[in-house]
Amino acid sequence: MSLTKEFLEVLIIEDNLGDYALLKEYLEERFENLSFHHSLNFKKGEVLLLSELKFDLIFLDLTLPADSGKPLIKKVLDIAGQSPVIILTGSLNLDFCIESLQLGVSDYLFKDELNPNSLFKSINYTIEKQKQRLHITASEKKYSDLFHLSPIAMFVYNTDSFKFLDVNSAALELYGYGKEEFLSMHLQQILFFKEKDAFLGALKEIRHKESYSFKDYFIYKRKSGEEIKAEIIVKNIDFQNQNAMLVVANDITERLNHFEALATQNKKLNEISWQHSHEMRSPASKILGIIELINTDSCSEEEQKFLIKEIENSVKELDKVIRSISKNATQIQPKKTN
C-alpha cells in the first residue's frame, strides 16, 4: 500500500499510552511524513497549542485526568485556531457526537472501531473540509476588506424584512448615522416618502437578478433630512445564511447640483444675450447712420460737429450696455460646492 507523502504536524492529547501507540501506528501505516507531539493531559497540550507550532491535526481524547466532555472540547477549540480537531472516545454517544460537531470539531471517532482505513478517510475528509473552510474564510475576509475599506458607500439589507445587516464607514459618513443606530433601522427609513414606492418597485423588478445597475438615480435622505442623490448598483448575496442585497450607492449630489447650476447659468446667459443684443442694436444702427451722413459730404461743419457728438453719445451708450453685460455675467457664476 502506497504511503501518502503529504507532511502533517500532529498533536495527540491522550492519557492512555496504549491508545496513543495504536493511533501513532495507524497513522504511520498511511502517511510517510509525520511529526508527532504527544500530551498526557490538557495542561501540557495547552502549552503546545499556545506555542509557535502550527498543527495540521489535533486528536483529542474526551476523557483526560482533570478535564473531559464538552468543557474540554471548548477549551481546546478556543486555542486551536485554524487547526482541525478530531475527537477520540471510548464510549459512543450519538447525541453528544452531534453536539460536538456543532461546537466545531471536525470528526468524532469511536476507539473500538478505529483502523488504518477509517482513520485515513477521516483525516482526508477533515483536511479537505479545512481547506474549504479556509477558502471561505479568505473569501469572507476579501469581501470584508472590499466592503469596509471602500470609499464608496455600501450597505447590506435583508430582502424579506428590509432590515440592515451591514454597513461600511463611507455609508455611515454619507447618511450621518452611527453603526449601531444604522443597523437598528430598515431600508425605508433612508428613503423620502415620495421615493419609496418607486424605489421598492424597482427593487422588486430586479430581485431575482444576480446584479443590476440602475440607469437613473434615487433620492435618499441623511439623518439631518438633507437629500442625497445616488446612483446605485445592487447585487444579490448570501449574508450569514440570509437572502440579502448588497447596495453600492455612489453619491452624485454635488455633480448634479453643479450640472443644474450650469444649466441655470446658461439659461441666464441666453437671456442676457437676447436682451442686450437688442439694446446694442439701437446705438450701433445710430452710429452707422451718422457715418453714412458724414460720408455724403453734404453736411455743414456745424452739422458734422453735432453728428460727431451723437457718435460719442452712442459709443457711451454701447459702453454702458457692455458694462451691464459684464456685471450680469459675473452675478450668475455657478457657486462653488464644498
Backbone torsions as a table, in degrees:
resi	resn	phi	psi	omega
1	MET	NA	127.2	-177.8
2	SER	-72.5	146.6	-179.2
3	LEU	-93.3	144.0	175.2
4	THR	-76.4	127.8	-172.4
5	LYS	-88.3	-5.1	-178.7
6	GLU	-62.6	131.8	-179.5
7	PHE	-77.8	133.4	178.7
8	LEU	-130.5	131.2	173.3
9	GLU	-96.5	115.1	-169.8
10	VAL	-118.6	132.8	172.6
11	LEU	-112.5	127.4	177.5
12	ILE	-117.7	115.5	177.4
13	ILE	-102.3	98.9	-171.0
14	GLU	-151.1	124.6	-177.3
15	ASP	-87.7	-15.3	179.3
16	ASN	-91.1	111.5	-175.7
17	LEU	-65.1	-31.8	177.9
18	GLY	-65.8	-44.0	177.9
19	ASP	-64.9	-38.4	177.8
20	TYR	-61.9	-47.4	-178.5
21	ALA	-61.9	-39.1	-179.3
22	LEU	-67.9	-43.1	178.6
23	LEU	-63.0	-42.0	178.8
24	LYS	-62.4	-41.5	179.4
25	GLU	-64.1	-44.9	178.6
26	TYR	-60.4	-41.6	179.6
27	LEU	-64.4	-42.3	-178.2
28	GLU	-69.1	-20.8	176.4
29	GLU	-68.5	-29.6	-173.8
30	ARG	-115.5	-12.6	-178.4
31	PHE	-125.8	134.8	-175.9
32	GLU	-88.1	-39.7	-174.4
33	ASN	-111.1	97.1	-178.0
34	LEU	-128.5	142.9	172.6
35	SER	-124.2	114.9	-174.1
36	PHE	-97.9	140.4	172.1
37	HIS	-132.5	129.0	-173.2
38	HIS	-123.0	139.0	175.8
39	SER	-134.1	136.7	-179.4
40	LEU	-84.9	-13.3	-179.6
41	ASN	-152.0	171.6	-176.9
42	PHE	-66.7	-37.5	-176.4
43	LYS	-57.9	-45.2	178.9
44	LYS	-72.9	-34.6	176.4
45	GLY	-64.0	-37.0	178.4
46	GLU	-61.0	-40.5	178.4
47	VAL	-59.7	-44.1	179.6
48	LEU	-66.4	-41.2	-178.7
49	LEU	-66.7	-30.2	180.0
50	LEU	-89.7	0.3	178.2
51	SER	-81.6	-174.6	-179.3
52	GLU	-80.7	-2.9	179.2
53	LEU	-67.6	141.4	176.7
54	LYS	-114.7	111.2	-174.2
55	PHE	-92.0	134.4	175.6
56	ASP	-80.4	-27.3	-180.0
57	LEU	-146.2	141.2	173.3
58	ILE	-125.3	121.1	174.9
59	PHE	-101.0	127.3	-174.3
60	LEU	-125.5	118.5	173.0
61	ASP	-76.0	133.4	-174.8
62	LEU	-76.8	-13.4	-178.4
63	THR	-123.7	96.2	178.8
64	LEU	-107.4	164.7	-175.6
65	PRO	-51.7	-44.8	-175.7
66	ALA	-113.5	-5.8	-175.9
67	ASP	-140.7	148.8	178.7
68	SER	-164.2	168.5	172.4
69	GLY	61.7	-149.5	-175.2
70	LYS	-61.0	-43.1	178.7
71	PRO	-58.2	-38.5	178.9
72	LEU	-65.2	-44.8	179.3
73	ILE	-58.3	-46.6	-178.5
74	LYS	-62.6	-39.9	178.9
75	LYS	-61.2	-45.6	-177.9
76	VAL	-68.1	-45.5	-179.7
77	LEU	-61.5	-34.3	-179.1
78	ASP	-62.9	-28.7	-176.9
79	ILE	-115.9	0.6	-178.5
80	ALA	-75.6	-18.8	-178.9
81	GLY	64.9	-127.3	-179.2
82	GLN	-93.2	4.9	179.5
83	SER	-77.8	126.0	-179.7
84	PRO	-71.2	144.3	-177.8
85	VAL	-114.3	126.8	175.8
86	ILE	-111.0	124.5	-177.9
87	ILE	-82.6	137.7	172.4
88	LEU	-117.3	130.6	-179.1
89	THR	-145.6	150.7	178.4
90	GLY	-91.8	-11.0	179.3
91	SER	-124.5	128.0	-176.6
92	LEU	-91.6	115.3	178.9
93	ASN	-126.9	106.5	-173.3
94	LEU	-60.7	-43.9	-179.5
95	ASP	-61.7	-43.4	179.9
96	PHE	-69.3	-33.3	176.7
97	CYS	-59.8	-48.6	179.9
98	ILE	-63.4	-41.9	179.8
99	GLU	-63.0	-39.1	178.9
100	SER	-63.9	-43.0	178.6
101	LEU	-64.0	-35.9	177.4
102	GLN	-67.8	-29.8	177.6
103	LEU	-69.3	-27.0	177.5
104	GLY	129.5	4.0	176.8
105	VAL	-72.2	155.6	-175.8
106	SER	-85.5	-33.7	179.2
107	ASP	-157.7	165.3	-175.2
108	TYR	-135.8	110.7	-173.2
109	LEU	-114.5	136.6	177.7
110	PHE	-91.2	120.6	-172.7
111	LYS	-56.7	-41.5	-175.8
112	ASP	-66.7	-19.4	-179.2
113	GLU	-105.0	6.6	-176.0
114	LEU	-77.6	136.8	174.2
115	ASN	-150.0	168.8	-176.6
116	PRO	-55.1	-39.3	-177.4
117	ASN	-70.2	-46.7	179.8
118	SER	-64.7	-36.4	178.1
119	LEU	-66.8	-42.1	179.3
120	PHE	-61.4	-44.8	179.1
121	LYS	-62.4	-42.2	-179.9
122	SER	-63.2	-42.1	-179.4
123	ILE	-66.1	-44.6	178.7
124	ASN	-60.4	-43.4	178.6
125	TYR	-61.9	-44.9	-178.1
126	THR	-64.1	-45.7	-178.9
127	ILE	-64.7	-42.0	179.8
128	GLU	-66.0	-41.3	178.3
129	LYS	-64.0	-37.6	179.2
130	GLN	-66.5	-39.0	177.2
131	LYS	-61.1	-43.5	178.8
132	GLN	-64.4	-40.9	179.4
133	ARG	-63.4	-43.3	179.0
134	LEU	-65.4	-36.9	177.8
135	HIS	-63.7	-43.7	178.3
136	ILE	-63.7	-43.0	178.8
137	THR	-60.7	-42.6	179.0
138	ALA	-64.1	-40.5	179.1
139	SER	-65.1	-41.5	179.2
140	GLU	-65.0	-38.1	178.4
141	LYS	-66.9	-40.5	178.6
142	LYS	-61.8	-45.1	176.7
143	TYR	-59.7	-45.6	-177.1
144	SER	-61.3	-43.0	-180.0
145	ASP	-64.7	-46.6	180.0
146	LEU	-62.8	-37.5	-176.9
147	PHE	-73.5	-57.1	-171.2
148	HIS	-77.2	-24.5	-178.8
149	LEU	-95.9	-2.1	-178.8
150	SER	-69.0	138.3	176.2
151	PRO	-78.5	-7.1	179.0
152	ILE	-97.2	138.6	-177.5
153	ALA	-63.6	131.1	176.9
154	MET	-139.0	144.8	172.2
155	PHE	-148.6	159.6	-179.5
156	VAL	-122.8	135.3	176.8
157	TYR	-134.1	154.5	177.3
158	ASN	-73.6	128.2	-173.8
159	THR	-72.0	-13.6	179.0
160	ASP	-95.1	-46.1	-176.4
161	SER	-97.3	-14.5	-175.7
162	PHE	65.0	13.0	175.5
163	LYS	-73.0	141.1	177.0
164	PHE	-72.9	136.9	-178.6
165	LEU	-110.8	-28.6	-180.0
166	ASP	-158.6	155.6	-179.4
167	VAL	-154.6	143.5	178.5
168	ASN	-97.2	171.4	-174.9
169	SER	-63.1	-36.4	-179.2
170	ALA	-62.3	-38.3	178.8
171	ALA	-69.9	-39.3	178.4
172	LEU	-61.9	-40.8	178.6
173	GLU	-67.7	-40.6	-178.1
174	LEU	-65.9	-45.9	-175.1
175	TYR	-88.4	-18.0	174.0
176	GLY	86.3	21.3	179.9
177	TYR	-109.7	160.4	166.8
178	GLY	-81.0	162.5	-174.7
179	LYS	-63.9	-48.8	-179.2
180	GLU	-61.1	-38.8	179.6
181	GLU	-64.6	-44.8	-178.8
182	PHE	-63.7	-43.8	-176.8
183	LEU	-72.3	-10.0	175.6
184	SER	-90.0	-2.5	-175.2
185	MET	-102.4	178.4	174.1
186	HIS	-128.2	168.3	-171.0
187	LEU	-55.7	-41.3	-175.6
188	GLN	-61.9	-21.5	-176.3
189	GLN	-75.4	-12.1	176.5
190	ILE	-107.2	14.1	177.1
191	LEU	-112.5	141.5	171.1
192	PHE	-69.7	149.8	-176.1
193	PHE	-53.4	-42.7	-176.7
194	LYS	-67.1	-18.7	-177.4
195	GLU	-94.5	-16.6	-169.5
196	LYS	-59.8	-51.7	-176.4
197	ASP	-61.6	-44.0	-178.8
198	ALA	-65.1	-43.6	-177.2
199	PHE	-69.0	-48.7	-178.6
200	LEU	-67.1	-33.3	175.3
201	GLY	-65.2	-41.6	178.3
202	ALA	-64.6	-40.7	178.5
203	LEU	-64.4	-38.4	180.0
204	LYS	-63.1	-36.5	-178.8
205	GLU	-66.0	-32.9	-175.0
206	ILE	-109.4	12.9	-173.9
207	ARG	-56.4	-37.0	-175.0
208	HIS	-93.2	3.3	174.2
209	LYS	-86.4	145.9	-177.2
210	GLU	-64.9	-42.4	176.8
211	SER	-152.2	157.4	-177.6
212	TYR	-158.3	139.2	176.7
213	SER	-115.0	116.6	-179.0
214	PHE	-72.5	140.4	-178.6
215	LYS	-76.8	-29.6	-179.1
216	ASP	-103.0	165.5	178.3
217	TYR	-95.8	162.0	175.9
218	PHE	-119.6	154.0	-178.3
219	ILE	-103.3	117.8	175.5
220	TYR	-103.6	175.7	175.9
221	LYS	-130.1	140.6	173.6
222	ARG	-75.4	168.2	176.2
223	LYS	-58.1	-32.6	-179.7
224	SER	-74.0	-12.4	-178.0
225	GLY	99.2	-7.3	178.2
226	GLU	-67.8	154.2	179.0
227	GLU	-82.5	144.6	170.5
228	ILE	-125.8	119.6	176.2
229	LYS	-97.5	120.2	-172.2
230	ALA	-134.8	136.7	167.9
231	GLU	-82.4	137.0	-177.6
232	ILE	-128.3	147.0	170.2
233	ILE	-120.0	133.3	-180.0
234	VAL	-120.1	148.2	179.9
235	LYS	-143.5	130.4	175.5
236	ASN	-72.3	130.3	178.4
237	ILE	-139.3	162.5	170.7
238	ASP	-98.8	115.5	-177.2
239	PHE	-118.2	107.8	179.5
240	GLN	51.1	49.5	178.3
241	ASN	63.1	25.8	175.4
242	GLN	-120.9	143.1	172.7
243	ASN	-71.3	120.8	-172.7
244	ALA	-139.7	165.7	177.4
245	MET	-124.6	126.8	173.7
246	LEU	-91.4	126.8	180.0
247	VAL	-114.6	124.3	173.9
248	VAL	-105.0	115.5	-175.0
249	ALA	-112.8	109.9	-179.8
250	ASN	-95.7	111.6	-176.9
251	ASP	-69.0	116.3	179.5
252	ILE	-117.2	19.8	-178.1
253	THR	-56.9	-50.0	-177.5
254	GLU	-63.4	-41.4	-179.9
255	ARG	-62.5	-45.7	-179.9
256	LEU	-66.7	-38.9	177.3
257	ASN	-61.8	-38.4	178.5
258	HIS	-66.3	-42.7	178.3
259	PHE	-62.4	-41.2	179.1
260	GLU	-64.2	-39.0	178.5
261	ALA	-65.2	-40.3	178.3
262	LEU	-65.6	-40.3	179.0
263	ALA	-63.6	-41.8	177.9
264	THR	-63.9	-41.1	179.0
265	GLN	-62.8	-44.7	-179.5
266	ASN	-63.5	-38.9	178.5
267	LYS	-62.6	-44.4	179.9
268	LYS	-66.6	-37.6	178.0
269	LEU	-63.9	-38.6	177.1
270	ASN	-63.9	-40.5	178.2
271	GLU	-64.2	-42.2	178.5
272	ILE	-63.3	-44.1	-179.0
273	SER	-59.8	-45.4	-178.8
274	TRP	-65.8	-45.4	-177.2
275	GLN	-63.8	-49.1	-173.3
276	HIS	-78.7	-22.6	175.1
277	SER	-63.6	-36.3	176.5
278	HIS	-70.7	-38.3	-179.7
279	GLU	-67.5	-30.0	-178.3
280	MET	-82.4	-24.7	-176.5
281	ARG	-63.0	-39.1	-175.8
282	SER	-61.6	-55.4	178.9
283	PRO	-66.4	-33.3	179.4
284	ALA	-66.0	-42.5	178.3
285	SER	-65.5	-38.0	179.5
286	LYS	-63.1	-43.6	179.2
287	ILE	-62.4	-45.3	-180.0
288	LEU	-61.0	-40.7	179.6
289	GLY	-65.0	-41.9	-179.9
290	ILE	-64.7	-44.4	179.2
291	ILE	-59.4	-38.8	179.5
292	GLU	-64.2	-40.3	177.9
293	LEU	-64.3	-44.1	-179.2
294	ILE	-61.5	-38.9	-177.7
295	ASN	-69.7	-13.0	179.8
296	THR	-77.5	-13.5	-178.7
297	ASP	61.3	20.2	-178.4
298	SER	-102.2	-0.7	-177.6
299	CYS	-90.3	142.5	174.5
300	SER	-75.3	171.0	-179.1
301	GLU	-63.7	-37.9	-179.8
302	GLU	-66.8	-39.5	178.9
303	GLU	-66.5	-38.5	178.6
304	GLN	-62.9	-40.4	178.3
305	LYS	-61.6	-41.6	179.4
306	PHE	-63.5	-43.2	-178.6
307	LEU	-67.0	-39.0	177.5
308	ILE	-63.3	-38.1	177.3
309	LYS	-63.3	-37.8	178.6
310	GLU	-66.5	-36.8	176.3
311	ILE	-61.9	-43.5	179.4
312	GLU	-60.0	-43.3	179.0
313	ASN	-63.9	-38.8	-179.7
314	SER	-68.2	-38.2	177.8
315	VAL	-63.7	-40.9	177.4
316	LYS	-62.3	-38.5	179.1
317	GLU	-64.8	-40.3	176.6
318	LEU	-63.8	-42.7	179.5
319	ASP	-61.6	-38.9	178.4
320	LYS	-62.3	-41.9	179.8
321	VAL	-65.2	-43.3	-179.6
322	ILE	-61.6	-43.6	177.7
323	ARG	-61.9	-38.2	178.7
324	SER	-65.5	-39.5	177.6
325	ILE	-62.1	-45.9	-178.9
326	SER	-62.2	-41.3	-179.4
327	LYS	-65.7	-46.2	-179.3
328	ASN	-65.3	-37.2	179.3
329	ALA	-65.2	-37.9	179.1
330	THR	-66.3	-37.5	-177.2
331	GLN	-69.5	-19.2	-176.5
332	ILE	-107.0	16.2	175.0
333	GLN	-61.6	137.7	179.6
334	PRO	-62.5	139.0	178.7
335	LYS	-71.1	141.9	177.4
336	LYS	-75.4	137.5	177.5
337	THR	-101.1	147.5	-179.1
338	ASN	-76.2	NA	NA
